[in-house]
Amino acid sequence: MGDVEDTIEMIEGRTTELDSNEEQLKEVVLESLGSNVKEMREILNSIVGKLTERDDAFETMTMTLKEETLVVIRALICRNLV
């Protein structure tokens, strides 16, 4: 009967060890994922910043082209009226 009890204790010890290893693994995985999320968020913010700058530049160019187009149209209208 002692062998059975020893075996049960050994199995319980191994089970406890496996549970502990599982918790440690979960912690490592969560830390790793958290770190990756932080890095990905920084990259995304950088990309959004660059796209915002490009959008602002495009909007400025579009407004300038509209103004220049209006000047040309007015000049053409004035030529036809004279």
N, C-alpha and C positions, 0 to 999 in steps of 0.2 A: 504494500500500500504506500510505503514511503516513496517508491519510484514514481508512482502516479502523482503524488503531491509535488515531488520535485519537478516533474515534467510540467505540471500545471503552473507552478511558480515560474519556471523558465519561460513558458509561453506568455504568461502575464507580463513578465519583464520585457520580453521582445515586443509585445503589443504596445506597452508603454513607450518603449524606445521608438517604435515606428510612428506612434502618435506624435511624439516630440519632433521627430524628423519631418513629419508632415507639416506641423506648425511652422517649423523653421523654413521649410521650402515655400510655404505660403507667404511668409514675411519677405523672403528674398524676391519672389516673383512680384509681389505688390510694390516693393521698393523699386524694382527694375521698371515696372510699368509706369509708376509715378514719375520716375526720372525721364523716361521716354516721352511721356505726355508733356512734361515741362519743356523739353527740347523741341518737340514738334510744335508746341504753342509759340515758342520764340521764333521758329522758322516761319510759321504762318503769319505772325505779326509783322515780321520783316517783309514778307511778300506783299501783305496788304498795304504796308507803308509805301513800298515801291510802286504798286499799282495806283495808289492814291496820288502819288507825285506825277505819274504818267497821265492820269486822268485830268489832273489840274493843268498840266502842260498842254494836253490836247484841247481842253476847254478854252484855254487862252489863245491857242493858235486858231481855233474855230471862230472865236469872237473877232480876232484880228482880220481873218479872211472875210468875214461878213462885213466888217467896216470898210475894208478895201474894196469889196465888191460894190457896196453902196456908193462909194466915191466914184468908181468907174461908171456905174449906171448913171449917176447924176451928171458926170462929165459928158457922157454920150447923149443924154437928154438935152443938155445945154447946147451941144453942137448942132443937134437937129433943129432946135428952136431958133438959132441965129441965122 
